């Protein structure tokens, strides 16, 4: 299955972005309100500068407590992004996410942000793919 198919299957393909100047406290509130785990940080709303996850915020809270809340997101965001394109395969994405120990990957087309896929999205797609293969094999065995 391709990333483009995963994006089509998502009920909401909008990517929530934030300016690098957003405060950590504001980012935490936005993540909570939207019930999402990650913000893509972008100064222009199209090109990702970084990514900030709930885990990033929790780790910093553990290090310095509430003193991190007035920091801007660009201080905590991951800047070495691992991205993918629409034509990448789900199994390759799953491998990258597992090896890199991250759960969200921006999808780019010619350097522009076109989507965001999560580990859950990829696992769901793979399970669907495996179920179809299983049904096809059962059909062949039963002679259908």
PyMOL commands that set and color helices and strands:
alter all, ss='L'
color gray80, all
select helices_A, chain A and resi 3-9+24-34+54-68+73-75+90-100+119-142
alter helices_A, ss='H'
color red, helices_A
select strands_A, chain A and resi 17-18+38-41+50-53+104-109+112-118
alter strands_A, ss='S'
color yellow, strands_A
deselect
rebuild
show_as cartoon
